[in-house]
Amino acid sequence: MMKLAVLATLVGSVAAFAPSPIAQSCKTALNADFSKELGAQIPLGFFDPLGMVADADQEEFDRLRWVELKHGRVAMLAVTGYLVTYAGVRFPGAEDIPSGFAALDAIPGMVWAQMIATWTMMEAANQDQYAAPWGTNQNALGDSPAEFKGDFRNGALDFGWDKLSDDAKMRKRAIEQPAEFKGDFRNGALDFGWDKLSDDAKMRKRAIELNNGRAAQMGILGLMVHEKLGNVDNLLPPHF
């Protein structure tokens, strides 16, 4: 399991130093210049040693950027959870659950079932769902009846959409799509003052999250490796 976990972490962070998109565009692989995007910064600048975006268009680049952002967020939660449980903090009823890898065998099966169900629902809700979750509404040719990402009518519910003009459709979509970038899950509710920030301030905050996610991916990998080496206590004294 350790080897699989390390491999998954490495694969998830392959795009960790490819830059982040500033805005959506219609660039193609022939004219896309990703070296000036957010994330290409000192000391490495544009860093893509595996050539993952060498032939990528903007859509593929944006997908890879979202993969990196998502892995970074998960890694930040993982580092926080590791440190908190290593320090001895537990939810009520879980006082006997050890920290680190030992917790995997000690967690009851029902808790695993609840966690997997929660992860599945979160994945479905946060998918880039042009073709519905995991492509479930594609036909045999791989085509989708949706007009745009998030169109879940699936040939049934319509509410007069097909009768609207293109301009009317765009106005309605603008109202219903508050996200500014992939990974923006405010959904018109949680804001914390984001809309009041300048464009430069928004980009700085996105860069901070991106960099913290990169550091967390390396951090949780380091903790996992040192725990398996048996010297994690040299880094984190018990109940620090």
Secondary structure, DSSP 8 states (H G I E B T S, - for coil): -HHHHHHHHHHHTGGGGS-B-SS-----TTT--GGGSBT-BTTTBS--TT-TTTT--HHHHHHHHHHHHHHHHHHHHHHHHHHHHHTT---TT-TT--STTHHHHHS-HHHHHHHHHHHHHHHHHTS--TTSGGGTT--TTS----SSTT---TTT--TTGGGS-HHHHHHHHHHH---SSTT---TTT--TTGGGS-HHHHHHHHHHHHHHHHHHHHHHHHHHHHHHHT-HHHHS-TT-
